[in-house]
Amino acid sequence: MKKEWFVEWFNTDEYLAVYKHRNEKDAECHIKFLLSKINLPANSSILDLACGSGRHSILLAKEGYNVTGVDLSDKLLSEAIKNSKAENLEIEFIKSDIRDFFTKKKFNLILNLFTSFGYFETDEENLLIFKKSFEFLSNKGYFVLDYFNKDYLEKNLVLFSKEENDNYTIIQERKIVNQRVIKKITIERNGTTENYYESVKLYDSKFLTKKLKEIGFEIVNLFGDFFEIEFNQFSSPRFVAICQKP
């Protein structure tokens, strides 16, 4: 059986190089914004689904919250554990595919940030995160989905980009095929070339809103980014949904 693209890609050093702009300052902006919009009790329990290297988890733990981070990548989890220990923070990091993850814990807030949605082949698999989040939340708990805005992306897709520094060259080629945005990533370093891929399903905002409501969520707010701009179907780069379990 062929490995899914994210299994290999998220376990490479190159992944962190490609997304180095998604740094702590970027994460601080996200967390500050979300905490200003969500009324969380002190000592709330938070689940960071697809936590990656733990940027958001660490910031939330610094705020005094009880944080659990889940990710499939050994590489990114080891980075998260190293960084949290350096800060003397107690965060529970768990290795798991989101589709397989289960817990009996109840959370006040569940996060799915930085387009960690739409990776799987079927709608059933992708939408499973909505069902699981609803199940894992306590009553009045919040779920936040941060995903790209399909209508904006289709009109503003950057087909080619190239970044060079002393150590490597990163070439990214993007296209839309069969309602998925496909990215080919070529990394040239020390005379060698490595190729990686990303493939994310394109869901429009109306579909996502409908499915969240069908699960049972109330949509509290929809934003087009992390800077107070309300969501617009055509002009917003992001689809940031703040949802609540009644």
N, C-alpha and C positions, 0 to 999 in steps of 0.2 A: 504494500500500500504506500502510495506516494506521501511524503511528509507535507503537511500544510506549510505554506510559505513562512508564516510567522515563527514556527518552531525553530527553524535555522536562523532566520534573520535577527531575531531578538536575542540570540545567544552569541552575537559577535561583538567584537570591539568596535567594528565599523558602524554599527547602529548608533552607538553613543556619539561617534564623530559626526554622523549625518545630522543628528538632532541636538547638537550641542547648544543651539540657540534656545532650546527648551530648557532653560537653566533655572536656578533657584529664584532669581528675580522674577522670571515669568510665572513660576509657581506661586510666589508671594502675592502677586497681583490677583491670580485666580482665587486663592484662599481668602484674601482680604475681602474681595468682592462677594464671594458666596456667604461668608460669615455675616456680612452686613445685610444680607437678604433673608437669612434663615435664623430663626430664633431657637438656638440650641441651649438646653439646660447645661449647667456645669457638670463636668464628668460624663458627658454624653459618650456613647459608644458609636464609633464611625468605622464603616467598612469601605476600603479603597479597592474597588474591583479593577484589575489590571493596573496595579500600582507601579509597575516598572521599577525604576531605581529608587523609588520612595520619596521623591521630592515633596509631594503633597502630604503624604503620610507623616513625614518628619515635621513639617510645619504645623500640622494639626496636633501632633503629640506635644509640641512645644507650647501649644495653647492650653494644654492640660486635659485634652480629650483622650479617651481610651481607643486606640487605633489598631485595626487589623488590616493588613495589606495582603492581597492575593494576586499572584502572577504565575505564568507558566515558565518564565525564563530563569534558569539557574544563574545565568550571568547577571541579569538585572537584579534578581533577589539578593545575590551576594553583595552587589554594590549597595543595595538598600540596607542590608544588615550592617555592613561596614560603616556606612554613613550614620546610621542611627546609634551605633555603639560609640562612635566618635563624639556624639552629642549627649551620651549617657541617657538615652531614651529607651523606654521599654515598649517596643512595638511588636506585635505578633505578626510575623511574615509567614505566609503559607504558600507552598508551591501547589498550584492546581490549575487545570483548564477551567475556565468559567463555566463551561457546560457541565462539568462534573462536580463543581464545588457545592458542598452542602455544610450547613452549620445549624445547630439548635439555638445559637445566640440570636438575640434581637438587637437591632441597631436603631439609633436615632437618626442617622444619616448614612446613605450609601452613595458613593461617587463613582461615576464612570467617565473619566476625563480624557482629553487629547485624542479624540477619535479612536477609542478602544472598542468600537462597535462596528459591526458589518463585515467582520473578517471571514465569517464562515460562508459556506456555499449555499445553504438553504435559509429561507426566512424563518422557519421553525427554530433552527439553531440560533440565529441572530436574536430573535425576539425572546428567547429563553431568559436572557438577562433581565428583561422587564418582569417576567413572572417570578424569577428567583428573588429579585430585589423587593418586590411587593411582599413576598412570603417572609423574607428576613427582617423586614422593618417592623418596629413597634408601631402601635397606633399613633397617628399624628407624626410619624417619622417622615423624613424627606429622601427623595431620590433625585440626583442631579445627573443629567445626560448632557455631555459636551461633544457635539458631532459637527461635521461640516454641513453647510447649507447647500443642498443639491442644486437648486436653481441658480445660486450665485456661482458655485463651482463650475457648472457647465459653461457659463459665459466668461469665466475668468481663469480657466485652467492654464497654467504655465506649462507649455509643452516641453520646454528644454531649459535646463539650468546647469551651470558649471561653476564649481568652486575649486580654487587651487590654493595650496599653502606649501610650506617647505617639505611636508611629509607625504602628502597625497593629493590626488585630484579626484573630485567627486562629480560625476555626471549623472543627472537625473532626467529621464525621459518619461513623459506622462501622456496617457491617452484614455479615452473612455470606450470600453468594449462591452456589449451586452449588459448595460446598466451597472458596470463596475468601473471604478477608476483604477487603472493599472499603472504602476510605476516601475520602471526598470532603473536600477541603481548600479552604476559601474564605478568601481573604486580602483584607481591605479596607484600603486605604491611600490617603490623599490624594484621597478621593472616587471612587476606582476599585476595581473588584472583579475578582480573578483566581481562577479555579477550577482545581484540579489533582486528580489521582486516584492512588491506589495500589491495586494488586490483587495479593494474595499467596496462593498455593495453600496450603491447609491439609493438612498431612501429619501423621498421628499418630506417636507415638514408636515404636510397635511396627513400623510400616512402615519408618521411617527406619533403625532398628536392623537390620532384616532386609536392607534394600538395601545398607547399609554392609558387612555381613558377606558378602553375595553378591559384592560387588566384590573382597573378599579382606582387608578390614580386620579387625583384632582390636579389640574395644571395651575400652579400658583403664579408662575411668571414664565415668560419666554423672552430671552434676550438674544441679541445678534452678535454679542461679544462679551468681554468681561469689563466693559467700560460704560455701563448704564444705558446702552442703546437698546431700545425695545426691538424685538425681532420683526424684520420685514422680509417677506418671502423672496424678494428679488434683490435686495441691496445688502442684506446681512451676510457676512462671511461665515458666521457660525450659527448653530442651532443649540442654544443653551437652555434646556428645559429644567425648571425647578418644580418638582412634582411632590405631592403629599399623599400619604396613605390616610384615609379618613379615620 
